[in-house]
Amino acid sequence: MERKKLLLLGIDSTTIDAIEYAKSKNVYTIVTDFSSPEVKKEKKLADEYWMIDVADFEALKNKCMEEGVTNIYAGTNEFCLDQCKRLCKELKFPFYASDEGWKASRDKGFYKEKCQKAGVLTPKQYYLDKNFSEKDLEKIQYPVVVKPSDSTARKGLSIVSNQDELFAAYKKALEYSENKKIIVEEYIDGIDVYIGCYIHNKKLKLLYVTVTQFIRVNGQKRFGFSSNFSKITNLVDEQLLSKYEKLITDLKCENGVCMFQCTSRDNLIYTFEFGYRLDGIRIWERVARTKGINELKMMVDLALGETVSDNAFIENGTQEKHICWLMWSLPGKISKIEGKKELYSRNDISVLVDRFKEGDTVLDVLDMRAIVLIIEVFGKTYEDIMEKIVYINKTLHFYDENMNDMIIHREPDFENW
């Protein structure tokens, strides 16, 4: 049997594990992007690497045909996934996402229409264009969320409480939008909920319900902590799963990892975004640990054109509780870091994202670029986890040039979870 050749587009948080898993299946691996292997050391882990930019579609297509590539994989970057889907269509390779499902993940307006058709509750939407007609403006009840229909990681998103702020937020959102479509919708001030699922042979399998608590950063609410234990899990079962089944059927989704981003208020859950890919902060790694279900391996199998077995969903993990902690930083240049090695030395703490080193500068922004670490803390009880969080707050420090601590140290509120 001819050995498969898997091309991995771009380098992200899944690359190392995807290469290792593919190699374990005797698949020949190739990684491509424009970065040198000295900068992106992941390239050296593959059997081969190319220096072709993922944006250069024709060069990639021709190289795939010349080198006998049989399959293509992209992990979390949506541009790489766009290119992967396009290449797979041209080369007649397998790609997990339907056209409708992929469009729903990339166009928030289209997704909202499909949710409403399936009976899924969504925030009220207001229709505006750059002309801002008085008739449209009069309908708006503040506060509202203004965001690009096609951006990720909260880029270009604003919560506004008056008309002047609305105009500025609309302009900002346009700067982050390629398709120049802007959504203005009701702001649901509630608890953020992320529902992670796997679509297996057209059926939805619930993997986790993650509930988020906010912290204050420069006076504004930002994600701080999330957890896999919450009373909201029951609401998801009662209100959403059967409707999500209708939704994925309408979107013609047959296989693949997906995430539903929601907000809970007054015992109701509002859905507003859809991710049809692996997450960018390695939640799949936690699911593999706590449930024994490995989403990344499944996605590599789909890229290879292989069927995911029903046995892959048998739970045999640790069943631990966990807290995911997004560590925000004040702006400035990092002159000294203390305590990071201690995090890496423990098996009850997992570092998901580690972006900064001594000498780097944290920008004065309120998006993901101001998050220096994302970690997960595991334990058998709430009290066990809280002790570890207190320890981390005492141990971990990022100092600026004046030896001021840059990390915004916080603790979660277990009582309101």
C-alpha positions as CSV (number, residue, x, y, z in Angstrom):
1,M,0.0,0.0,0.0
2,E,1.3,3.4,-1.0
3,R,2.4,5.6,1.9
4,K,0.2,8.7,2.4
5,K,1.8,12.1,2.2
6,L,0.2,14.7,4.5
7,L,0.8,18.4,3.9
8,L,0.2,20.6,7.0
9,L,-0.6,24.2,6.1
10,G,0.8,26.8,8.5
11,I,2.1,26.3,12.0
12,D,-0.3,26.6,15.0
13,S,-1.0,25.1,18.5
14,T,-1.9,21.7,16.9
15,T,1.1,21.3,14.6
16,I,3.5,19.3,16.8
17,D,0.8,16.8,18.0
18,A,-0.6,16.5,14.5
19,I,2.8,15.6,13.1
20,E,3.5,13.1,15.9
21,Y,0.1,11.4,15.4
22,A,0.4,11.2,11.6
23,K,3.9,9.8,11.9
24,S,2.6,7.1,14.3
25,K,0.3,6.0,11.5
26,N,3.3,5.8,9.1
27,V,2.2,8.9,7.2
28,Y,4.9,11.0,5.5
29,T,4.6,14.6,6.9
30,I,5.3,17.9,5.2
31,V,4.9,21.4,6.8
32,T,4.7,24.6,4.8
33,D,4.7,28.3,5.5
34,F,7.0,31.2,4.7
35,S,9.0,31.1,8.1
36,S,12.4,29.6,8.3
37,P,12.9,26.4,10.4
38,E,15.2,28.4,12.7
39,V,12.2,30.6,13.6
40,K,9.5,27.9,13.4
41,K,11.2,24.8,14.9
42,E,8.1,22.7,14.3
43,K,9.2,22.4,10.7
44,K,12.1,20.3,11.6
45,L,9.8,17.7,13.3
46,A,8.2,16.9,9.9
47,D,9.8,14.5,7.4
48,E,10.0,17.5,5.0
49,Y,9.3,21.2,5.0
50,W,8.5,23.8,2.3
51,M,9.1,27.5,2.2
52,I,5.9,28.2,0.3
53,D,3.6,30.8,1.8
54,V,0.1,29.4,2.5
55,A,-1.3,32.4,0.7
56,D,0.4,31.3,-2.6
57,F,-2.4,29.0,-3.7
58,E,-1.1,28.2,-7.2
59,A,2.4,27.4,-6.0
60,L,1.0,25.0,-3.3
61,K,-1.4,23.3,-5.8
62,N,1.4,22.7,-8.3
63,K,3.9,21.5,-5.6
64,C,1.3,19.1,-4.2
65,M,0.9,17.5,-7.6
66,E,4.6,17.4,-8.3
67,E,5.4,15.8,-5.0
68,G,2.5,13.3,-4.8
69,V,0.8,14.8,-1.8
70,T,-2.3,12.7,-1.0
71,N,-3.9,14.7,1.9
72,I,-3.9,18.2,3.4
73,Y,-4.5,19.3,7.0
74,A,-4.9,22.7,8.7
75,G,-5.5,23.1,12.4
76,T,-6.9,26.3,13.9
77,N,-6.0,29.2,11.7
78,E,-9.1,30.0,9.6
79,F,-7.1,31.5,6.7
80,C,-5.1,28.2,6.5
81,L,-8.4,26.3,6.7
82,D,-9.9,28.4,3.9
83,Q,-6.8,27.5,1.7
84,C,-7.0,23.9,2.8
85,K,-10.7,23.6,1.8
86,R,-10.0,25.2,-1.5
87,L,-7.0,23.0,-2.3
88,C,-8.8,19.9,-1.2
89,K,-11.6,20.8,-3.6
90,E,-9.2,21.4,-6.5
91,L,-7.2,18.3,-5.9
92,K,-10.1,16.1,-4.9
93,F,-8.8,15.4,-1.4
94,P,-11.1,14.9,1.6
95,F,-12.1,18.0,3.7
96,Y,-14.3,17.6,6.7
97,A,-16.5,20.7,6.5
98,S,-19.6,21.2,4.3
99,D,-19.8,24.4,2.3
100,E,-22.8,25.6,4.4
101,G,-21.1,24.6,7.7
102,W,-17.9,26.5,6.8
103,K,-19.9,29.5,5.7
104,A,-21.7,29.6,9.0
105,S,-18.3,29.5,10.8
106,R,-17.0,32.5,8.8
107,D,-20.1,34.6,8.4
108,K,-21.9,35.5,11.7
109,G,-24.9,37.0,9.9
110,F,-25.5,33.8,7.9
111,Y,-25.0,31.7,11.0
112,K,-27.6,33.8,12.9
113,E,-30.2,33.2,10.1
114,K,-29.6,29.5,10.3
115,C,-29.9,29.5,14.1
116,Q,-33.3,31.3,14.0
117,K,-34.5,28.8,11.4
118,A,-33.6,26.0,13.8
119,G,-35.3,27.7,16.8
120,V,-32.0,28.6,18.5
121,L,-32.3,31.8,20.6
122,T,-30.1,34.6,19.3
123,P,-29.6,38.3,20.4
124,K,-31.8,40.9,18.7
125,Q,-30.1,42.3,15.6
126,Y,-30.2,45.9,14.3
127,Y,-29.6,46.6,10.6
128,L,-27.3,49.5,9.8
129,D,-25.0,50.5,7.0
130,K,-22.3,53.2,6.8
131,N,-24.9,55.8,6.0
132,F,-26.6,55.5,9.4
133,S,-30.1,56.5,8.5
134,E,-32.1,58.1,11.2
135,K,-34.9,55.5,10.8
136,D,-32.4,52.7,11.6
137,L,-30.7,54.6,14.4
138,E,-34.0,55.2,16.2
139,K,-34.7,51.5,16.5
140,I,-31.5,50.8,18.6
141,Q,-31.8,50.1,22.3
142,Y,-28.4,50.4,24.0
143,P,-26.1,48.8,25.0
144,V,-25.3,46.9,21.8
145,V,-22.4,44.9,20.4
146,V,-20.7,46.0,17.2
147,K,-18.5,43.5,15.5
148,P,-17.3,42.4,12.0
149,S,-19.2,39.5,10.6
150,D,-16.0,37.7,9.7
151,S,-13.4,38.3,12.4
152,T,-12.1,36.0,15.2
153,A,-10.6,36.4,18.7
154,R,-12.9,39.4,19.4
155,K,-10.9,41.6,17.0
156,G,-12.9,44.7,16.1
157,L,-15.6,44.0,18.7
158,S,-17.0,46.8,20.9
159,I,-19.7,47.2,23.4
160,V,-21.3,50.6,23.1
161,S,-23.9,52.6,25.1
162,N,-24.6,55.6,22.9
163,Q,-24.7,56.9,19.4
164,D,-21.3,58.5,19.3
165,E,-19.7,55.3,20.6
166,L,-21.7,53.4,17.9
167,F,-20.2,55.5,15.1
168,A,-16.7,55.0,16.3
169,A,-17.2,51.2,16.9
170,Y,-18.7,50.8,13.4
171,K,-15.6,52.4,11.9
172,K,-13.3,50.3,14.0
173,A,-15.2,47.1,13.0
174,L,-14.8,47.9,9.3
175,E,-11.0,48.0,9.7
176,Y,-11.1,44.4,10.9
177,S,-13.5,43.1,8.3
178,E,-12.6,41.8,4.9
179,N,-16.1,41.5,3.6
180,K,-17.1,44.9,5.1
181,K,-20.2,43.4,6.8
182,I,-20.8,44.7,10.3
183,I,-23.2,43.2,12.9
184,V,-24.9,45.4,15.4
185,E,-26.9,43.4,18.0
186,E,-28.3,43.4,21.5
187,Y,-25.7,43.1,24.2
188,I,-26.6,40.2,26.4
189,D,-25.0,40.9,29.8
190,G,-24.7,37.4,31.2
191,I,-22.5,34.4,31.6
192,D,-20.4,33.4,28.6
193,V,-20.8,29.7,27.7
194,Y,-18.8,27.6,25.2
195,I,-20.2,24.3,24.1
196,G,-17.8,21.9,22.5
197,C,-19.0,19.1,20.4
198,Y,-18.0,16.6,17.8
199,I,-20.1,15.9,14.8
200,H,-19.9,12.1,14.1
201,N,-21.7,10.7,11.1
202,K,-24.2,13.6,11.2
203,K,-24.9,13.2,14.9
204,L,-23.8,15.7,17.6
205,K,-21.8,14.4,20.5
206,L,-21.4,16.8,23.5
207,L,-17.8,16.9,24.8
208,Y,-17.8,19.9,27.2
209,V,-19.7,22.9,28.5
210,T,-17.3,25.6,29.6
211,V,-18.5,28.6,31.6
212,T,-16.5,31.8,31.8
213,Q,-16.0,34.4,34.5
214,F,-14.8,37.9,33.6
215,I,-12.2,40.1,35.2
216,R,-11.7,43.8,34.9
217,V,-8.9,45.1,32.6
218,N,-8.7,48.9,32.4
219,G,-12.2,49.1,33.7
220,Q,-13.6,46.7,31.0
221,K,-14.9,43.2,31.3
222,R,-12.6,40.6,29.8
223,F,-12.4,36.8,29.9
224,G,-10.5,35.7,33.0
225,F,-11.5,32.1,34.1
226,S,-13.5,29.3,32.7
227,S,-14.5,26.0,34.1
228,N,-16.0,22.6,33.2
229,F,-18.3,22.5,36.3
230,S,-21.4,24.6,36.3
231,K,-25.2,24.4,36.8
232,I,-25.5,25.8,33.2
233,T,-24.7,22.3,31.8
234,N,-28.2,21.2,32.6
235,L,-29.7,24.2,30.7
236,V,-27.6,23.2,27.6
237,D,-29.2,19.7,27.7
238,E,-32.7,21.1,28.2
239,Q,-32.6,24.0,25.7
240,L,-30.1,23.5,23.0
241,L,-28.8,20.1,22.0
242,S,-31.9,19.0,20.1
243,K,-32.0,22.4,18.3
244,Y,-28.3,22.2,17.5
245,E,-29.0,18.8,15.9
246,K,-31.5,20.5,13.5
247,L,-29.0,23.3,12.9
248,I,-26.1,20.9,11.8
249,T,-28.5,19.0,9.6
250,D,-29.6,22.2,7.9
251,L,-25.9,23.1,7.5
252,K,-25.2,19.6,6.0
253,C,-22.4,19.0,8.6
254,E,-21.4,15.3,8.7
255,N,-18.1,15.2,10.7
256,G,-15.7,17.4,12.6
257,V,-15.1,19.4,15.7
258,C,-17.4,22.4,16.4
259,M,-17.9,25.0,19.1
260,F,-21.0,27.0,19.9
261,Q,-20.4,30.4,21.6
262,C,-23.2,31.5,23.8
263,T,-24.3,33.8,26.7
264,S,-26.7,32.7,29.5
265,R,-29.0,35.2,31.1
266,D,-32.1,34.6,33.3
267,N,-31.9,30.8,32.6
268,L,-32.0,31.4,28.9
269,I,-29.0,30.7,26.5
270,Y,-28.4,32.9,23.5
271,T,-26.2,31.6,20.7
272,F,-24.1,34.0,18.6
273,E,-21.1,32.4,17.0
274,F,-20.0,29.0,15.6
275,G,-16.5,27.5,15.3
276,Y,-16.1,24.6,12.9
277,R,-12.5,23.6,13.7
278,L,-10.2,22.8,16.5
279,D,-9.9,25.5,19.1
280,G,-6.8,27.8,19.2
281,I,-5.9,27.3,22.9
282,R,-5.7,23.5,23.1
283,I,-9.0,22.7,24.8
284,W,-8.8,19.4,22.9
285,E,-5.8,18.5,25.1
286,R,-7.8,18.9,28.2
287,V,-10.7,16.9,26.7
288,A,-8.2,14.1,25.9
289,R,-6.9,14.2,29.5
290,T,-10.2,14.4,31.4
291,K,-12.4,12.3,29.0
292,G,-9.9,10.2,27.1
293,I,-11.5,11.6,23.8
294,N,-8.9,13.0,21.4
295,E,-10.4,15.6,19.0
296,L,-7.1,16.3,17.3
297,K,-6.5,12.7,16.3
298,M,-10.0,12.6,14.9
299,M,-9.4,15.7,12.8
300,V,-6.1,14.3,11.5
301,D,-8.0,11.1,10.6
302,L,-10.6,13.0,8.7
303,A,-7.8,14.9,6.8
304,L,-6.4,11.5,5.9
305,G,-9.8,10.4,4.6
306,E,-10.3,7.8,7.3
307,T,-13.4,7.0,9.3
308,V,-13.5,7.9,13.0
309,S,-14.6,4.8,15.0
310,D,-17.5,4.8,17.5
311,N,-14.9,3.5,20.0
312,A,-13.1,6.9,19.9
313,F,-15.9,8.3,22.1
314,I,-15.6,5.9,24.9
315,E,-14.7,7.9,28.0
316,N,-11.6,6.7,29.9
317,G,-10.0,9.9,31.2
318,T,-9.2,11.3,34.6
319,Q,-12.6,13.0,35.1
320,E,-10.8,15.9,36.9
321,K,-12.3,19.3,37.5
322,H,-10.4,22.2,35.9
323,I,-10.0,25.9,35.7
324,C,-8.7,27.6,32.5
325,W,-7.1,30.9,33.4
326,L,-6.4,33.7,30.9
327,M,-3.6,35.8,32.4
328,W,-3.8,39.5,31.3
329,S,-0.9,41.8,31.5
330,L,-0.5,45.6,31.8
331,P,1.3,47.1,28.8
332,G,5.1,47.5,28.9
333,K,8.4,45.8,28.2
334,I,9.0,42.6,30.1
335,S,12.4,42.9,31.8
336,K,12.2,39.9,34.2
337,I,10.0,36.8,34.5
338,E,9.7,34.7,37.7
339,G,7.8,31.5,38.3
340,K,7.2,30.2,34.7
341,K,9.5,27.2,35.2
342,E,7.4,26.2,38.2
343,L,4.3,26.0,36.0
344,Y,6.0,23.7,33.5
345,S,7.3,21.4,36.2
346,R,3.9,20.4,37.5
347,N,1.6,17.7,36.0
348,D,-1.5,19.3,37.5
349,I,-1.0,22.5,35.6
350,S,-1.0,22.7,31.8
351,V,0.4,25.7,29.9
352,L,-1.8,26.1,26.8
353,V,-0.5,29.4,25.5
354,D,2.9,31.1,26.3
355,R,3.5,34.0,24.0
356,F,6.1,36.2,25.8
357,K,9.7,36.1,27.0
358,E,12.0,38.6,28.7
359,G,12.6,41.6,26.4
360,D,9.2,41.3,24.7
361,T,6.7,44.1,24.8
362,V,3.0,43.8,25.7
363,L,0.9,46.2,23.7
364,D,-1.6,48.6,25.3
365,V,-4.7,46.7,23.9
366,L,-7.7,45.0,25.2
367,D,-7.7,41.9,23.0
368,M,-5.9,38.5,23.0
369,R,-2.5,40.3,22.3
370,A,-2.5,41.4,26.0
371,I,-2.8,37.8,27.3
372,V,0.7,36.5,28.3
373,L,-0.3,33.0,29.4
374,I,-3.3,30.7,29.2
375,I,-3.0,27.8,31.7
376,E,-5.3,25.1,33.0
377,V,-5.3,24.0,36.6
378,F,-6.6,20.5,37.4
379,G,-7.8,19.1,40.7
380,K,-10.3,16.7,42.4
381,T,-12.1,19.5,44.3
382,Y,-12.8,23.2,44.1
383,E,-10.6,23.7,47.2
384,D,-7.7,21.8,45.7
385,I,-7.8,24.0,42.6
386,M,-8.1,27.3,44.6
387,E,-5.0,26.4,46.6
388,K,-3.0,26.0,43.4
389,I,-4.3,29.3,42.0
390,V,-3.2,31.1,45.2
391,Y,0.2,29.4,44.8
392,I,0.5,30.6,41.2
393,N,-0.4,34.2,42.1
394,K,2.4,34.2,44.7
395,T,4.9,32.6,42.4
396,L,4.4,34.0,38.9
397,H,5.5,37.5,38.0
398,F,6.3,39.5,34.9
399,Y,8.2,42.7,35.8
400,D,8.5,45.8,33.7
401,E,11.6,48.0,33.4
402,N,10.7,49.6,36.7
403,M,10.2,46.2,38.4
404,N,6.4,46.7,38.6
405,D,4.5,43.5,38.3
406,M,2.6,43.5,34.9
407,I,0.4,40.5,35.5
408,I,-3.2,41.2,36.6
409,H,-3.5,38.7,39.4
410,R,-7.0,37.4,40.2
411,E,-8.9,34.5,41.7
412,P,-12.1,32.9,40.4
413,D,-15.5,33.2,42.2
414,F,-16.5,29.6,42.8
415,E,-19.7,30.5,44.6
416,N,-21.3,32.1,41.5
417,W,-20.4,29.3,39.1
